[in-house]
């Protein structure tokens, strides 16, 4: 009983789904259970719901969920109720997927529910489980061989794992509010999110819930009660590593593995997410090369069809219908739907169709960061009370409305003690000085003095004429991150923020309305910028011009293809020593600013900063070095980092 009480407390703190419980089979379905082996021999459990109105041997397409949430105990302990999890019964009821001749399958990840093994929280074991589940479902005699993976949050993550593993039979993925990288879920470049301490405990608690002795089979119970204590300890310990280059985190970063994948994807992402945040959205979305659909909007951690008090939490009707048109096309060869590739909701609550995100006419306008300083004391907040302390750079008032759509890019030179905090917030500042956040990003300054390039959240926001764009550099967003302050001053030497404004006006909109999440955000976010900051000289700003009418009708604009970007050189490095000189060569994106450090073990012997001036991305630098002893070179470009062993030349 104590374990169950603890679990309920953890669920409440982490905002996890506690509603899924064992239930009677979905009406109109025949329920069965099955076991099969993952690639390493781990036994996995599946609940299968087959259409009762079809012959037992009828071959159907399969909708599959691979999840830690589908154990028969729900997430709160045994209930005495026999049956599969009802986690996605709402989807089945709204979509009528069973009635329309789909088979629905739920597979427990290793260590959860009726599956054996040890959970590894997004690691190689879970990736092989996602692949094995798809291939098992595709190979069943009642399957047509086409499988779609559907899920939200963690089981949205497993859908992306399946894409990364390229299993036979994977025909489509519907991934709602997923995790793109295990590291990005708990950290933003070294800075912990508020949930980074409770979440590891949460999933160990899910794993600890066995089946129900009154209703589940012996194999289900044996698999669910394995000795997982060492797994919990190892996972939780390694989740405390705040360096994204640790092998543990590289194994759990799906973005590189998604590159070039051609599996059809239907993705949702809330710009105002408080759980699986939009960190990494553009990188993951644009890595994939196959057919893609998306809903991006001003909503939180919700499924596309969820309601509260009769109100759609995405603000837009038709999600289930669009998903089923998508699945019917890719699993049943139905005609291609005419739905827009991407629907985006702006901060005024209006939806519109686009062909890509960021939109193809997004043009970066540069705002220059003014020199200044801030105190790394962990006190500043991003919005509301106690917000606004730090180094401000504020543009002149905009002469015309301007629509920002995409992720800002920041480059700033700072100097402070190692492991100082850097938080960058972008604001829309009204004429009366009230500021509302558009985007944020954070990072740990591991070297203290460095050129920092923190990643920023994406957004779609119309800045009104007469408003100003403000950028605040500070040591904290205390309501969002768990900062460890250094209580020192950080000097801002200068830099720039590149803001993606659209060149063409958007005048055609789709059905939809402002969400409850957007209303609560707009009500809580604003604060008055200090008069001193408002009265300071305006920052240099490449002011966005007045948006022009599209050269074609809006419907044709939505259908226009987006040209593929030219490939960018990868960050590479090699180093050779001759006598007391080390020559370091490599490639990087043209214009990148690099820090090249010569190291012995963890000690830095010498370092240089290099700007890549070659259009081909080629660079070279020489460093003085000891004549003997092992050396290595580390090259950093923002959060990206590569290392190489120094080789000696005769």
N, C-alpha and C positions, 0 to 999 in steps of 0.2 A: 504493500500500500504506500509506503514512503516513497518508493521509486515513482509511482504513478503521480503522487502529489508534486514531487519535484518536477516531473515532466510537464505538468500543467502550468507550473510557474514559469518554466523556461519557454514554453510555447507562447505564453502571454507576453513575455519580454521581447521575444524575437519576432512577433507578428506572424507566426507560421500558421499554416492551415490546420486547424484542429477539427474541422467539421467532417472529414472523411471517416466513415465507419464501415464495418461489415454490414451487408444488406442482402435482402432477397435478390435473386437474379433480376436483371432489368426486364420489365414486362415484354413478352414476346421473344425472349431469348432462351436458349438452352445453355446452362453453365457447366463447364468441366474444368478440371485442373490438369496441368501437365508439368513435367520436369525435363530439362535438357541441360547439356553441358556448355559452359563458356569455353573459350579457346584454351584456357589453362586447366580445364577439368572441373572448375567450380560448378556445382549444381544450382541451376536457376529455376525459379518457380513461376508459372504462368497461370492466370485465370483467363479462360476463353469464353466469350459470349457469342454464340452462333445464332443466326436468324432462325427462329422456330418455324416460320412459315415456309422455309425452303427444305428440300430433301437433305438428309444427313450428309450426303456426299457431294452436295452442291459446292462448286468452286466459287469463292467470292474474293474481292479485294479486302485487304486488312487495314484497319486503323489500330495502331499500336501505341501504348504508353509504357515507357520504361522509367521506373520511379522508385524513390524511397518511401513514398506516401501511400502505397496500395496494399500494405499488410492488412491481414484480416482483423487485427486489433485496432485498426485506425491509428491515431496518434495518442490515444489516452488509455490504452490497456484493454484487456479482454472484456467483451460485453455479453457473451453467451449467445450472440447472434451468429448464425451460420451463413456464409455467403461471401461473394467478392466485395471489394471496396466500391463504394458509391462515389468516389472522387469525381468522376466525369459523367455521372448519370444525368446531370443537367445538360451537358453537351448532347448526350444521346437522345434525351427527350426533345430538345429544341431542333436538332438536326434530322431526327428520325433516321439516323444512319443504319440502325439494325433493320428497321422496316424497309429501308431502301436497298437492303441486300449487302451490307457491309458486315464483316466479322470484327468485333472489338476484342483486343487482347491487352491484358495488363501483365507486365513482367516486373517482378521485384528485383531491384539491384542487389548485388552480392551483399550479404550481411543483413539485409532487410527482409521482413515478412517471412516467406517460406523459402528464400534462397540462402544457400550456404555461403561460407567464406567470410571475409573481413572487409568491411567498407573502407574505401580509400579516398573518399571525398573528391570526386572528379578526376581521379588519377587513371593510370593505364588499365587497371582492372575494370573500372566502370566503362571505359571506352570499349574494351573488348566485349563487355556484357551488352552494350548497345548494339554492337555489330552482330553478336551471336543471336540476339533476340530478333533482329530483322531477318537474318538468314534462316533462322528456325521457322518463323512465321511464313516466310516466302516459300519454304520447302514443304509445308504441310499439304496433305492430299486435298484438303478443303479450301486451299488458297489458290488464287490465280497467279501467284508469284509476284504480285505488286503490293507493296507495303508502304503506308504513310505513318510516320511517327508524329504524335500530337501530344503536347503538354504545355504546362505553364510553370515558370520559375525553375525549380530543380529539374523537373521532367521536361521543361523547355531546353534546359542545358543538355540533357541526354539526347534530345533531338539533334542539336548541333554536334554532339559527340558522334552520332551516327553518320552525319554528313562527313565529318572529318575522317571516319574510318572507311568510307566508301563500300558498304556491304552490298552483296548481291541481293537484288530485289527491292532496294530502297527507291521508291518512286517519287516521294514528296515528304516534306516536313512542315508542320505547323508549330511554330515555336513562339509562345507568348511570354513576354517579359523574362527572357532567359538570362543566364550567366554566360558571359563570353570568355571569361578567364577567372579561375579561382582566386588568383591574387587580386584582381580588380574588384572582386566582390568584397574583400575584407580591407583592402588598402587602396590608396591613391598615391602611387609613387613614394611609398615609405610612411605615409600618414594614415593612421588607422581610422576606419569608419566606426561609428558608435556601436554597430552590431558585431564588430570583429572579435569580441570576447564571448558573447553569448551564443553565436551561431555554431562554433565548433562543439560546444556542449549540447546544443539542440540536436544535432544529427546523431551524436552518440546515443542520446536518449531515445530517438526514434529507433535506432538499431537495437537498443536494449529491450524493446517491446516484443515478446515472442507471440506466437499464435495463441488461440484459446484452447486449453486442454479439453474442454467439453465438446468442441465442434470440429477441430482441425485434425488432420491425419498425423500419423506418427512421423512420417518424413518431414512434413511441414514443421512440426514442433522440434525435431532434432536439428534441422537446418537453422531454425530461428533462435536456438539457445546455445549456439557455438561459443567457444571461449574467445570473445572479442576484446577483452580488456586491454591486451597489448596494442590492438589496432587503435582503440580510442586514445591511448596515451601517445602513441607515435604520431597520429594525425594532429592532435591538439598541440603537441610540442612543435611540430614542423610548421603549423599554421602561425606560429609566433615569429617566424622569419620574415623580416620586412623588406628583404631585397628581392626584387622580381627576377633576378638572374640566378637565384638558387635553383638547382635541378628540380626540387619538389614543385616549384611554381612553374617552371618551363614546361613540365609534363602536363600541367593543368591550364595552359594557355591555348585555347582553340583557334585563335585568330590566324597564326601562321598555317595551321593545318587546314583551314577553310579556303586558303588561297587557290583559286582556279577550280573549285568544286562546282559541278554542274547540276547537282540535285535541286529540283524546284523547291523554293523556300517561301513560306508565308510567315512573316515576322511581325510582331507588335512590340513597340517600345514607348513607354511614357517618358516624355521630357521632364516631368515632375516626379519621377519615381523616387520613392524613399527606401526601397528594398534593393532590387536588382537595377542599379542606377545606369544611366546611359553612357557610362565610361567605356569606350571601346566600340560604340555603336557604328560609327562611320567606317572604322577600320574593318570590322567584321562584315558589315553589309557589303562594302565595296570590294572585299577580297573574293567574294563568290562570283562566278562567271555564268551561272545557270539562270533559268527563269526565276524571277523574284517578284513577290508581292509584299506590301507592308502597310500597316497602319501606325503612324507616328503622331502622337498628340499630347495634349495637356492632361494626362491621366496618371494614376498611380499604379500600384501593383495589382492589376485586375485582369480578368479574362475579357475578351472582346465583347461578350454577351452579358456581363454581369450588370445587375441593377441594384439600387438601394432606394427604398421608398418609391418604387416605380420609375426611377430615373436611371437611364443608361449611364454607367460610370465612365464610358469612353465618350459620351456625348453624341454618338452617331449610331443610327440603326443599320441593320443589314449585315452585321459581321458573320453570323452563322451562314447566311445565304451565300456570301462571297467565299467563305471557306469551303462550302460544299461544291460550289462551281469549280473552285480550284482543284479539289480532290477528284471530282468526277472527270475533269479534263485529264489529269495525270494518271489516274488509276483505272479509268474506264474509257478513255479516248473520246469523251464528250467534246463538243466544239469548244474552242478556246473562248473564255469569257471576255467580254468587252470592258471589264472593270479596269480603272486606272492602275498602273503598276504600283504607284505609291499614293496613298492619301495622307495628307499632312494637316494637322490642326494648328493654327496659330494662336497667339496669346489673347486674341479677341474672340476665341472660341469657334472660328470659322474653319471648315474643312475645304480642301481643294485637291485636285488631282495633279500629280507630277509624274515625269518619266524616271526620275532619279532623285537620290538624296545624298549629298546636297544637290539642289537643282543645278542644271547645266549652265545657267546664266549667272551663277553666283560669282561675284568679283570681289577680291579682297581689297579693302580700303584700310590704310595704315594709320593708326593713332600712335603718336610718339609718347613714350613714357617719360615723365619729368623726373629729374633726380630728387631724392628725398630719403627718408628713413622711416622705420617702424620698430615698435617694441615687440619682441617675440615673448609675450607673457601669457598666451593662451586665453586672453579675455575677450577679444573681439568676436562679434557674431556677424553672420552674413546678412541677416535681415532683422527687422524689428528693433526692439530695445537693445542697447549696448552694441549697435552696429555702427560702422563708419570710421573707426580709428585706423589710421595707417597713412600711407603715401598715395595721394590722389593725383590722377591725371584726367582732366575733364575737357571735352571738346567744346568748341563754340556751338551755339544753337544751330540745329539743322534747318536749312532753308526749305526743305521739302520732306515729306514722309519718306522713310527708307525701311525696306524689309530686310532684316537679317535672317538668313536661313543657312544653318551649318554650324561648324565648330570653329570658334576663334582660335587663332594660333598666337602664342606668346613667346617672346624672346627677351629676357631681361638680365642685365648684369648686376649681380648683387654681391655684397661682401659681409660676412658675419662669421660666427664661430661654427665649426662643423656641427651638423645635425640641427641647425636652425630650421624653423618652419617658414615656408613661403606659401601664402594663399593669394590667388588672383581672382577677383570678382569683377564682372562686367555689369554695369547698371544702365538703366534708362532713367534719366533725371528730368523730372517735369520742371516747368518754369518756376514753380514755387519751392524747388529744392527737394521735393520728395523723390527718393530713389527706390527703384524696384529692380531686383536682380534678374539678369538675363542668363548669365552663365557663370560657372565657377570652376576652379581647378586648384590643386594643392600638390606640394612635394616637399620632401626633406632635402635640405641643402647639404648633401653628404660631404662636400669638400669645403663648405663655408663660402669661400670666394669662388664664384663660377658664373658662367652664362647659363641661366636656367631656362628650360623650355617645358613648363608644366602643360599637360594636356587639359583641355577644357571640355565641358559638357556642350552638346549641341542644343539648338533651340530654333524656333521659328517665331519671330517677334517683329511687329511693325512699330518702329520708333516714329512718333508723330512730329510734324513740323514744329519748331520752337523748342523741342526737347533736346537734351544733350546726352552724349554717351560718356559715362564715367568709368574709369578703371581704378580699382583700389587694390593696393598691395599691402598685405598685413600678415600677422603671424597666426591667425586663427579664423576659422568658422566654428566656434565652440559648440553650436547646435548640431553640427554635421559630422565633425571629426573628434576623435579622442587624441588631442594634441599632448605632446610632452614638451613643454616650453623650455627654452634655455635661459629665459629672463635676461636677454642681452639685446642690444640694438643691432638691426640689420640695415646696412647702407644700400640704397638703390642708386646705382650709377647711371641708369638709363636703359632704354630698350624700346620695344614696339609691340603692339597688338594688331594682328591682321584680322579684320572683321569681314565676314562674307555677306555682302549686301547684294540683293538681286537687281539686275539691270533692267528687267522687264516688269511692268506692272502686272499684278494679279487682280483680275476683275470678275472672274467666274468662280463660283463656290458651290460646294455640294451640300447635301442635307447634313445637319449637325448643329450642336449648340455647346455652349460653355459647360464644362464639367464641374462637379462639386469640388474636385481637387483644385481646379483652376481658381474657382471663387475663393476657396479658403487660402490659397497661396497669395492671391492679390490682396486679400484683406489683411494678412499678417505680415507681408513682406516689406511694405514701404517704411522708410524712415527719413528724417530730415538731415540732409548733408550739412555739415558745419559751415557757417558763413565764411570762415577763413578759407576753406577749400573751394567754395563756390566763387569767392572773390579773387582767387589766385589767377595768374595769367593762364589763358586757355592753352591746352596742349595742342601741338601740331596735329592736324587731322586731314587726311586725304578725303575731303567731304564727298559722300555719295551724291551723284547728280540726281535730278528728278527722273523717276522711272519712266520709261517710254512704253508706248503701247506695243503689244506683241506684233511682229510683222505678219503673223498669220492668225486665224481665228483660234480662240482658246482650245477648242476640241482638237484642232490640228496640232497645236502646241503640245498638248498632252501626249500625242502620238509620235512626236518627233524623237528620233534616236539621239542618244547622247554619245559624242565621240569618245573613243577609248583614250584614256590618258597615256602619254608616253611612259614607258617603264623608267623608274628612277634607280640610279645605281645603288646597290646595297653597300652598307658600311662594312668594309673589309680592311684588314691590316696584316702586314708582315714586317718583320724587323730583322736586321743583320748587324753584327758587331764586327768592326775591324779596328783593332787596337783599342783606343779609348773613345771611339766614336760609334754610336748606334744610329743607323739610318732606318727610319720608319717610313714605309710607303703604304698607300691604300687607295680606296675609292669611297666616295660618299656623295650625297646629293649636292649639286652645285649651289654654292652660297652657304652651306652648313658651317657652323662654327664648332670646332672640335677642341677637346682638351686631350693632349697626348701625355701620358704619365709613364715614366720609366720606374719600375718597381723591383724590389728584392723582397720576396715574401709579401707582407702587408705594408712594408715601408716604401714610401715614394722618395726616390733619389733625385729626380729632376722632372720638370713638366714644362710644356709649351702649349700655347693656344694657336690654333691654325684656322684660317678661313679658307674654305675650298673655293678657289677662284676659277678653276678650269671648268669649261662647259661640260666636259666629259666626266667630271667628278674626280679626277686624279689629283692626289696631293702627296707631298713628301716633306719630312722634317728631319733634322739631325740633332742629336742630344749627346752631351758628354757623359761618359760612363766609366766605371771601373774596368780594368783590363781582365779581371778574373771573377769567377763566381757566377751562379745562375741568375739570369735577369728575365723579366717579362715586361710587356708593354700593354697598357690599358688605354683604349681610346673611347671617349664618351662624347655623344652627340645628344644633348638633352637626357632623356631617360634611357636611350639606347646605349649599349656598352658592349665592346668586343675586346678580347685579349689575345695576345700572341706571345709565344716563347721567343726570346732573342736567340737567333742562330749565329754562330761565329763563322766568319769567312777567313780563309787562309791569307 
